[in-house]
Amino acid sequence: MNTIMLILLTNCLIALFAYRVLFRSRYLFSDRFGFIVSITGGNIVSLVMTNNLFYLFSNHFTVISFVNLLIGVAIGVTIGSLLNSQTLIAGIYSGGTGAVMGTMIGAVSLDPSICSLPTQIYNQQELVLFFGLFGLFLHLLTTLLLLFALKV
């Protein structure tokens, strides 16, 4: 669990850094770029954060599912409020969608028999570590692409 906590804190730092950079340059956004930032940022940040939170609190499925949804919508509101009301609505939707996907990925990686997948191939610790590190890599790559698109 210490590894997942470290991955979660790293994801939080990446998200805060990206939000800080995007917040400082929000007046340079067009409506189209703001919409893309809202959808992409809200989706990937909430997916990775809620996936890691599900791993940390997997014993309380119903509570963590509801809390993950609230966290995802809050992330979407935060990222979506950078520009206007259209990006806010897109952020709410993409944050909620990312939170549900992160919760589902966490549930399936902890118990692959939910989707009729074979459970003997990998053990639970390997799957959690794989999805945690893959999410960290995906989050970092998406953030770098968004920040690169800001400069182009």
Contact map, one row per residue, 1 for C-alpha under 8 A:
11111000000000000000000000000000000000000000000000000001000000000000000000000000000000000000000000000000000000000000000000000000000000000000000000000000
11111100000000000000000000000000000000000000000000000000000000000000000000000000000000000000000000000000000000000000000000000000000000000000000000000000
11111110000000000000000000000000000000000000000000000000000000000000000000000000000000000000000000000000000000000000000000000000100000000000000000000000
11111111000000000000000000000000000000000000000000010011000000000000000000000000000000000000000000000000000000000000000000000000100100000000000000000000
11111111100000000000000000000000000000000000000000010001000000000000000000000000000000000000000000000000000000000000000000000000000000000000000000000000
01111111110000000000000000000000000000000000000000000000000000000000000000000000000000000000000000000000000000000000000000000000000000000000000000000000
00111111111000000000000000000000000000000000000000010000000000000000000000000000000000000000000000000000000000000000000000000000000110010000000000000000
00011111111100000000000000000000000000000000000010011000000000000000000000000000000000000000000000000000000000000000000000000000000000000000000000000000
00001111111110000000000000000000000000000000000000000000000000000000000000000000000000000000000000000000000000000000000000000000000000000000000000000000
00000111111111000000000000000000000000000000000000000000000000000000000000000000000000000000000000000000000000000000000000000000000000010000000000000000
00000011111111100000000000000000000000000000100110000000000000000000000000000000000000000000000000000000000000000000000000000000000000010010000000000000
00000001111111110000000000000000000000000000000010000000000000000000000000000000000000000000000000000000000000000000000000000000000000000000000000000000
00000000111111111000000000000000000000000000000000000000000000000000000000000000000000000000000000000000000000000000000000000000000000000000000000000000
00000000011111111100000000000000000000000000000000000000000000000000000000000000000000000000000000000000000000000000000000000000000000000011001000000000
00000000001111111110000000000000000000000000100000000000000000000000000000000000000000000000000000000000000000000000000000000000000000000000001000000000
00000000000111111111000000000000000000000000000000000000000000000000000000000000000000000000000000000000000000000000000000000000000000000000000000000000
00000000000011111111100000000000000000000000000000000000000000000000000000000000000000000000000000000000000000000000000000000000000000000000000000000000
00000000000001111111110000000000000000000000000000000000000000000000000000000000000000000000000000000000000000000000000000000000000000000000001000100000
00000000000000111111111000000000000000000000000000000000000000000000000000000010000000000000000000000000000000000000000000000000000000000000000000000000
00000000000000011111111100000000000000000000000000000000000000000000000000000000000000000000000000000000000000000000000000000000000000000000000000000000
00000000000000001111111110000000000000000000000000000000000000000000000000000000000000000000000000000000000000000000000000000000000000000000000000100000
00000000000000000111111111000000000000000000000000000000000000000000000000000000000000000000000000000000000000000000000000000000000000000000000000100000
00000000000000000011111111000000000000000000000000000000000000000000000000000000010000000000000000000000000000000000000000000000000000000000000000000000
00000000000000000001111111100000000000000000000000000000000000000000000000000000000000000000000000000000000000000000000000000000000000000000000000000000
00000000000000000000111111111000000000000000000000000000000000000000000000000000000000000000000000000000000000000000000000000000000000000000000000000000
00000000000000000000011111111000000000000000000000000000000000000000000000000000011000000000000000000000000000000000000000000000000000000000000000000000
00000000000000000000000111111000000000000000000000000000000000000000000000000000001000000000000000000000000000000000000000000000000000000000000000000000
00000000000000000000000011111100000000000000000000000000000000000000000000000000000000000000000000000000000000000000000000000000000000000000000000000000
00000000000000000000000011111111110000000000000000000000000000000000000000000000001000000000000000000000000000000000000000000000000000000000000000000000
00000000000000000000000000011111110000000000000000000000000000000000000000000000000000000000000000000000000000000000000000000000000000000000000000000000
00000000000000000000000000001111111000000000000000000000000000000000000000000000001000000000000000000000000000000000000000000000000000000000000000000000
00000000000000000000000000001111111100000000000000000000000000000000000000000000000000000000000000000000000000000000000000000000000000000000000000000000
00000000000000000000000000001111111110000000000000000000000000000000000000000000000000000000000000000000000000000000000000000000000000000000000000000000
00000000000000000000000000001111111111000000000000000000000000000000000000000001011000100000000000000000000000000000000000000000000000000000000000000000
00000000000000000000000000000011111111100000000000000000000000000000000000000001000001100100000000000000000000000000000000000000000000000000000000000000
00000000000000000000000000000001111111111000000000000000000000000000000000000000000000000000000000000000000000000000000000000000000000000000000000000000
00000000000000000000000000000000111111111100000000000000000000000000000000000011000000000000000000000000000000000000000000000000000000000000000001000000
00000000000000000000000000000000011111111100000000000000000000000000000000010011000000110110010000000000000000000000000000000000000000000000000000000000
00000000000000000000000000000000001111111110000000000000000000000000000000000001000000100110011000000000000000000000000000000000000000000000000000000000
00000000000000000000000000000000000111111111000000000000000000000000000000000000000000000000010000000000000000000000000000000000000000000000010000000000
00000000000000000000000000000000000111111111100000000000000000000000000000000010000000000000000000000000000000000000000000000000000000000000011000000000
00000000000000000000000000000000000011111111110000000000000000000000000100110011000000000011011001000000000000000000000000000000000000000000000000000000
00000000000000000000000000000000000000111111111000000000000000000000000000010000000000000010011111100000000000000000000000000000000000000000000000000000
00000000000000000000000000000000000000011111111100000000000000000000000000000000000000000000000001000000000000000000000000000000000000000110010000000000
00000000001000100000000000000000000000001111111110000000000000000000000000100000000000000000001001000000000000000000000000000000000000000010000000000000
00000000000000000000000000000000000000000111111111000000000000000000001100110000000000000000001101100100000000000000000000000000000000000000000000000000
00000000000000000000000000000000000000000011111111100000000000000000000100000000000000000000001001111110000000000000000000000000000000000000000000000000
00000000001000000000000000000000000000000001111111110000000000000000000000000000000000000000000000000100000000000000000000000000000100110010000000000000
00000001001100000000000000000000000000000000111111111000000000000000000000000000000000000000000000100100000000000000000000000000000000000000000000000000
00000000000000000000000000000000000000000000011111111100000000000001001100000000000000000000000000100110000000000000000000000000000000000000000000000000
00000000000000000000000000000000000000000000001111111110000000000000000000000000000000000000000000100110110000000000000000000000000100000000000000000000
00011011000000000000000000000000000000000000000111111111000000000000000000000000000000000000000000000000010000000000000000000000000100000000000000000000
00000001000000000000000000000000000000000000000011111111100000010001000000000000000000000000000000000000000000000000000000000000000000000000000000000000
00000000000000000000000000000000000000000000000001111111110000011001000000000000000000000000000000000110011000000000000000000000000000000000000000000000
00010000000000000000000000000000000000000000000000111111110000000000000000000000000000000000000000000000010000000000000000000001000000000000000000000000
10011000000000000000000000000000000000000000000000011111110000000000000000000000000000000000000000000000000000000000000000000000000000000000000000000000
00000000000000000000000000000000000000000000000000001111111110010000000000000000000000000000000000000000000000000000000000000000000000000000000000000000
00000000000000000000000000000000000000000000000000000111111110010000000000000000000000000000000000000000001000000000000000000000000000000000000000000000
00000000000000000000000000000000000000000000000000000000111110000000000000000000000000000000000000000000000000000000000000000000000000000000000000000000
00000000000000000000000000000000000000000000000000000000111111110000000000000000000000000000000000000000000000000000000000000000000000000000000000000000
00000000000000000000000000000000000000000000000000000000111111111000000000000000000000000000000000000000000000000000000000000000000000000000000000000000
00000000000000000000000000000000000000000000000000000000000111111100000000000000000000000000000000000000000000000000000000000000000000000000000000000000
00000000000000000000000000000000000000000000000000000000000111111110000000000000000000000000000000000000000000000000000000000000000000000000000000000000
00000000000000000000000000000000000000000000000000001100110111111111000000000000000000000000000000000000000000000000000000000000000000000000000000000000
00000000000000000000000000000000000000000000000000000100000011111111100000000000000000000000000000010010000000000000000000000000000000000000000000000000
00000000000000000000000000000000000000000000000000000000000001111111110000000000000000000000000000000000000000000000000000000000000000000000000000000000
00000000000000000000000000000000000000000000000000000000000000111111111000000000000000000000000000000000000000000000000000000000000000000000000000000000
00000000000000000000000000000000000000000000000001001100000000011111111100000000000000000000000000110010000000000000000000000000000000000000000000000000
00000000000000000000000000000000000000000000000000000000000000001111111110000000000000000000000100110000000000000000000000000000000000000000000000000000
00000000000000000000000000000000000000000000000000000000000000000111111111000000000000000000000100000000000000000000000000000000000000000000000000000000
00000000000000000000000000000000000000000000010001000000000000000011111111100000000000000000000000100000000000000000000000000000000000000000000000000000
00000000000000000000000000000000000000000100011001000000000000000001111111110000000000000001001111100000000000000000000000000000000000000000000000000000
00000000000000000000000000000000000000000000000000000000000000000000111111111000000000000011111100100000000000000000000000000000000000000000000000000000
00000000000000000000000000000000000000000000000000000000000000000000011111111100000000000001001000000000000000000000000000000000000000000000000000000000
00000000000000000000000000000000000000000100110000000000000000000000001111111110000000000011001000000000000000000000000000000000000000000000000000000000
00000000000000000000000000000000000001000110010000000000000000000000000111111111000000010111111100000000000000000000000000000000000000000000000000000000
00000000000000000000000000000000000000000000000000000000000000000000000011111111100000011011001000000000000000000000000000000000000000000000000000000000
00000000000000000000000000000000000000000000000000000000000000000000000001111111110000000010000000000000000000000000000000000000000000000000000000000000
00000000000000000010000000000000000011001100000000000000000000000000000000111111110000010010000000000000000000000000000000000000000000000000000000000000
00000000000000000000000000000000011011100100000000000000000000000000000000011111111110111111000000000000000000000000000000000000000000000000000000000000
00000000000000000000000000000000000000000000000000000000000000000000000000001111111110110010000000000000000000000000000000000000000000000000000000000000
00000000000000000000001001000000010000000000000000000000000000000000000000000111111100110000000000000000000000000000000000000000000000000000000000000000
00000000000000000000000001101010010000000000000000000000000000000000000000000001111110110000000000000000000000000000000000000000000000000000000000000000
00000000000000000000000000000000000000000000000000000000000000000000000000000001111111110000000000000000000000000000000000000000000000000000000000000000
00000000000000000000000000000000000000000000000000000000000000000000000000000001101111111000000000000000000000000000000000000000000000000000000000000000
00000000000000000000000000000000001000000000000000000000000000000000000000000000000111111100000000000000000000000000000000000000000000000000000000000000
00000000000000000000000000000000011001100000000000000000000000000000000000000001111111111110000000000000000000000000000000000000000000000000000000000000
00000000000000000000000000000000000001000000000000000000000000000000000000011011111111111111000000000000000000000000000000000000000000000000000000000000
00000000000000000000000000000000000000000000000000000000000000000000000000001001000011111111100000000000000000000000000000000000000000000000000000000000
00000000000000000000000000000000001001100000000000000000000000000000000000010001000001111111110000000000000000000000000000000000000000000000000000000000
00000000000000000000000000000000000001100110000000000000000000000000000010111111100000111111111000000000000000000000000000000000000000000000000000000000
00000000000000000000000000000000000000000100000000000000000000000000000111111001000000011111111100000000000000000000000000000000000000000000000000000000
00000000000000000000000000000000000000000000000000000000000000000000000010010000000000001111111110000000000000000000000000000000000000000000000000000000
00000000000000000000000000000000000001110110000000000000000000000000000010010000000000000111111111000000000000000000000000000000000000000000000000000000
00000000000000000000000000000000000000100110111000000000000000000000000111111000000000000011111111100000000000000000000000000000000000000000000000000000
00000000000000000000000000000000000000000010010000000000000000000000110110010000000000000001111111110000000000000000000000000000000000000000000000000000
00000000000000000000000000000000000000000010000000000000000000000000000100000000000000000000111111111000000000000000000000000000000000000000000000000000
00000000000000000000000000000000000000000111111000000000000000000000000100000000000000000000011111111100000000000000000000000000000000000000000000000000
00000000000000000000000000000000000000000010011011100000000000000001101110000000000000000000001111111110000000000000000000000000000000000000000000000000
00000000000000000000000000000000000000000000001000000000000000001001100000000000000000000000000111111111000000000000000000000000000000000000000000000000
00000000000000000000000000000000000000000000001000000000000000000000000000000000000000000000000011111111100000000000000000000000000000000000000000000000
00000000000000000000000000000000000000000000011111100100000000000000000000000000000000000000000001111111110000000000000000000000000000000000000000000000
00000000000000000000000000000000000000000000001001100100000000001001000000000000000000000000000000111111111000000000000000000000000000000000000000000000
00000000000000000000000000000000000000000000000000000000000000000000000000000000000000000000000000011111111100000000000000000000000000000000000000000000
00000000000000000000000000000000000000000000000000100000000000000000000000000000000000000000000000001111111110000000000000000000000000000000000000000000
00000000000000000000000000000000000000000000000000110110000000000000000000000000000000000000000000000111111111000000000000000001000000000000000000000000
00000000000000000000000000000000000000000000000000000100010000000000000000000000000000000000000000000011111111110000000000000000000000000000000000000000
00000000000000000000000000000000000000000000000000000000000000000000000000000000000000000000000000000001111111111110000000000000000000000000000000000000
00000000000000000000000000000000000000000000000000000000000000000000000000000000000000000000000000000000111111110000000000010011001000000000000000000000
00000000000000000000000000000000000000000000000000000000000000000000000000000000000000000000000000000000011111110000000000010011000000000000000000000000
00000000000000000000000000000000000000000000000000000000000000000000000000000000000000000000000000000000001111111100001000010000000000000000000000000000
00000000000000000000000000000000000000000000000000000000000000000000000000000000000000000000000000000000001111111111111000000000000000000000000000000000
00000000000000000000000000000000000000000000000000000000000000000000000000000000000000000000000000000000000100111111111000000000000000000000000000000000
00000000000000000000000000000000000000000000000000000000000000000000000000000000000000000000000000000000000100111111100000000000000000000000000000000000
00000000000000000000000000000000000000000000000000000000000000000000000000000000000000000000000000000000000100011111100000000000000000000000000000000000
00000000000000000000000000000000000000000000000000000000000000000000000000000000000000000000000000000000000000011111110000000000000000000000000000000000
00000000000000000000000000000000000000000000000000000000000000000000000000000000000000000000000000000000000000011111111000000000000000000000000000000000
00000000000000000000000000000000000000000000000000000000000000000000000000000000000000000000000000000000000000011001111110000000000000000000000000000000
00000000000000000000000000000000000000000000000000000000000000000000000000000000000000000000000000000000000000111000111111100000000000000000000000000000
00000000000000000000000000000000000000000000000000000000000000000000000000000000000000000000000000000000000000000000011111100000000000000000000000000000
00000000000000000000000000000000000000000000000000000000000000000000000000000000000000000000000000000000000000000000011111100000000000000000000000000000
00000000000000000000000000000000000000000000000000000000000000000000000000000000000000000000000000000000000000000000001111110110000000000000000000000000
00000000000000000000000000000000000000000000000000000000000000000000000000000000000000000000000000000000000000000000001111111110000000000000000000000000
00000000000000000000000000000000000000000000000000000000000000000000000000000000000000000000000000000000000011100000000001111111000000000000000000000000
00000000000000000000000000000000000000000000000000000000000000000000000000000000000000000000000000000000000000000000000000111111100000000000000000000000
00000000000000000000000000000000000000000000000000000000000000000000000000000000000000000000000000000000000000000000000001111111110000000000000000000000
00000000000000000000000000000000000000000000000000000000000000000000000000000000000000000000000000000000000011000000000001111111111000000000000000000000
00000000000000000000000000000000000000000000000000000010000000000000000000000000000000000000000000000000010011000000000000011111111100000000000000000000
00110000000000000000000000000000000000000000000000000000000000000000000000000000000000000000000000000000000000000000000000001111111110000000000000000000
00000000000000000000000000000000000000000000000000000000000000000000000000000000000000000000000000000000000000000000000000000111111111000000000000000000
00000000000000000000000000000000000000000000000000000000000000000000000000000000000000000000000000000000000010000000000000000011111111100000000000000000
00010010000000000000000000000000000000000000000100110000000000000000000000000000000000000000000000000000000000000000000000000001111111110000000000000000
00000010000000000000000000000000000000000000000000000000000000000000000000000000000000000000000000000000000000000000000000000000111111111000000000000000
00000000000000000000000000000000000000000000000000000000000000000000000000000000000000000000000000000000000000000000000000000000011111111100000000000000
00000000000000000000000000000000000000000000000100000000000000000000000000000000000000000000000000000000000000000000000000000000001111111110000000000000
00000010011000000000000000000000000000000000000100000000000000000000000000000000000000000000000000000000000000000000000000000000000111111111000000000000
00000000000000000000000000000000000000000000000000000000000000000000000000000000000000000000000000000000000000000000000000000000000011111111100000000000
00000000000000000000000000000000000000000001000000000000000000000000000000000000000000000000000000000000000000000000000000000000000001111111110000000000
00000000001001000000000000000000000000000001100100000000000000000000000000000000000000000000000000000000000000000000000000000000000000111111111000000000
00000000000001000000000000000000000000000000000000000000000000000000000000000000000000000000000000000000000000000000000000000000000000011111111100000000
00000000000000000000000000000000000000000000000000000000000000000000000000000000000000000000000000000000000000000000000000000000000000001111111110000000
00000000000000000000000000000000000000011001000000000000000000000000000000000000000000000000000000000000000000000000000000000000000000000111111111000000
00000000000001100100000000000000000000001000000000000000000000000000000000000000000000000000000000000000000000000000000000000000000000000011111111100000
00000000000000000000000000000000000000000000000000000000000000000000000000000000000000000000000000000000000000000000000000000000000000000001111111110000
00000000000000000000000000000000000000000000000000000000000000000000000000000000000000000000000000000000000000000000000000000000000000000000111111111000
00000000000000000000000000000000000010000000000000000000000000000000000000000000000000000000000000000000000000000000000000000000000000000000011111111100
00000000000000000100110000000000000000000000000000000000000000000000000000000000000000000000000000000000000000000000000000000000000000000000001111111110
00000000000000000000000000000000000000000000000000000000000000000000000000000000000000000000000000000000000000000000000000000000000000000000000111111111
00000000000000000000000000000000000000000000000000000000000000000000000000000000000000000000000000000000000000000000000000000000000000000000000011111111
00000000000000000000000000000000000000000000000000000000000000000000000000000000000000000000000000000000000000000000000000000000000000000000000001111111
00000000000000000000000000000000000000000000000000000000000000000000000000000000000000000000000000000000000000000000000000000000000000000000000000111111
00000000000000000000000000000000000000000000000000000000000000000000000000000000000000000000000000000000000000000000000000000000000000000000000000011111
